[in-house]
Amino acid sequence: MDENIQKLSDIVKNSQRIVFFGGAGVSTESGIPDFRSVDGLYSQQWDYPPETILSHSFFESKTDEFYRFYRAKMLCLDAKPNAAHLKLAELEAQGKLTAVVTQNIDGLHQAAGSKKVYELHGSVLRNYCTKCHKFHDVHFIIDSQGVPVCECGGIVKPDVVLYEEALDNDVVNGAVKAISEADTLIIGGTSLNVYPAAGLIRYFSGKNLVIINMSPTQMDKNADLLICDRIGSVFSQI
């Protein structure tokens, strides 16, 4: 076994309150593309960068174009949990992991069996009417054409935190509490460049800070264990 994998295994074995903080790299291994990775086809198909399309002001002003992008790029319902999702659910079932804090919106942690998941940016599986606040599932969006409209006539919006929108206070408070009480924080599949989500890790004051990511992060110098590898590959070995 690789030395770093052995170190991680030992940390997990000796921890009682693990929190996992994850980003897009956790989902890409399930075949969900990171929308920031702009390829040639993408550039030809869309007139705006994804950060612009996925903003509150764009949703309000160009709702048709928002949903054209959203249905094409953000809904990946055929994706299945990978080794990382499954291992985290297993650690929770064993009583070792207390929470998953995720920036992803695909619901794969819950699909793998995780119960305590703080979805900082919401979920594509939930949608609500902006007029009567009735909730609709993801198939309501898929089965509709153009801008999805509720029975009451209101526009249905994904329960996803768009750019220019604030995070949910209850979700943030729950995540902060979990992180502040953790003895081990494992950060995986995120560059820690998206704020305010990435700022939550400053509340960690436990014993072990583990970072698993393919590229450097701003917190690497503070890590007790740093592994440059795919998160699913790492978790499949512990």
FENWO-V363873 format. One line per field, one symbol per residue. phi: phi as a letter, one per 30 degrees, with the letter a starting at -180 (. if undefined). Layout:
phi=???
//
This chain:
phi=.eedddddeddddccbbdbccbbedddddcjcdddddccddedddcdbdedddccdddedcbdededddeddcccbdddcecededddddddddicccaccbcdbcidddddjdccbccdciaddcbbddcciddbdddddddcciddbdedjddccddbddeicdddddddddddddddcdcbcccbibdicccdedddddddbddbccbbadbdbdcedcddbbbcadddddddcc
//
